[in-house]
């Protein structure tokens, strides 16, 4: 990965390169002096969004040719959902109607209602009651913001102070989460649940975030929860003991029948002990991030999505257009993303549902050099979806314009939309879906129909310092079971949850 203007969202400093503003979480060329320090022993989380590139400052979406000119491939809601075969679901009236997705983000964005409206108008999507300029009707999906603990709004543009920089990163995250959960399940309601969490000056963010999850579960506010945030397991100094109170929200969500999805992160097989820090120490072995590593969570990894961005009807592989990662893997609609989080937990043992794997799976269950028990541990991710900023969704942030964005933050809200549609098909909450996903995976005919088995690519972003994993037949530690064929998977997921 070239270091052409890619910067740290943790540090959130902007650089203008050839007219494009690009931001990124650390890559293999990142310097240790680029981030701020916090007191030792603190474990903090970051949004799982990486590469953001400004494409246009107009109010209308840019053409895909503008993205090709930048050496990347960008997707509209229509072309992205076509690439994952949502069309038959929409044609049958399944779009998430009557179901609710809760998106958990720090800070939120002061312009999200405006940005969502621009996004919907630009792409001709179903408007939502609650976005700016919309007259509500009874059959319209709703968008609302819940400030559980009171949330200060971030500044509209990337400023110079470190605290405001972090808030700008979360504003980008908020636009991505809300716009693309809606793009995937346009009939579903969305609740944006924000916290007043600051990731500077040693303030730890997870208690506030998990309190928000707890509130959603306790008050029966949503059917699906999407979290695009993470911290390396090794950053929890007392291991599982540090997570016991935090995990209560996940246990209660499972008990309430709420599906919880989380991004696996954007450092490949590597993570950091503290983030942000001055002179950061990398965890010295392949590692994964929590909450995605929690067995009660559906962990969503990432790919390069190599389908035709001009096709709005069905999946068509495109190995001709940029980026090079698609051109160099001819005939492959999906390639494992080099920065997609994946590997094996050091805290959670292999859950029973991961004993049911597709034939040929490469489940190892241990990490080279990791502390004990380091045998037969939880594998991450469970599933995957588009993530790379080189094959990216377009988002709109009012003060910034139309941009492409990368990260497993892209993957997670889109998977949340798919689960909301499956909930609609079922007529009830599916709840904890991991056993059903692996039940499908262990059935060769259903697995072949419901998933694209990603067999090429690696997540060795920091290799050889930190070894990565390789996508391969069946389940692997880069893309899990693979990416969905939505029209087939959604009804089969319902059937599997119901015991069929």
Buried (B, 14 or more C-beta within 10 A) or exposed (E): BEEEBBBBBBBBBBEEEEEBBBBBBBBBEBEEEBBBBBEEEBBBBBBBBBBBBBBBEEEEBBBBEBBBEBEBBBBBBBBBBBBBBBBBBBEEEBBBBBBBBBBBBBBBBBBBBBBBBBBBBBBEBBBBBBBEEBEEEEEBBBBBBBBBEEBBBBBBEBBEEBBBBBBBBBBBBBBBBBBBBBBBBBBBBBBBBBBBBBBBEBBBBBEBBBBBBBBBBEEEBBBBBBBBBBBBBBBBEEEBEBBEEBBBBBEBBBEBBBBBBBBBBBBBBBBBBBBBBEEBEBBEBBBBBBBBBBBBBBBBBBBBBBBBBBBBEEBBBBBEBBBEBBEEBEEBBBBBBBBBBBBBBBBBBBBEBBEBBBEEBBBBBBBEEBEEEBEBBBBBBBBBBBBBBBBBBBBBBBBBBBBBBBBBBBBBBBBBBBBBBBBBBBEBBBBBBBBBBBBBBBBEEBBEBBBBBBBBBBBBBBBEEBBBBBBBEBBBBBBBBBBBBBBBBBBBBBBBBEEE
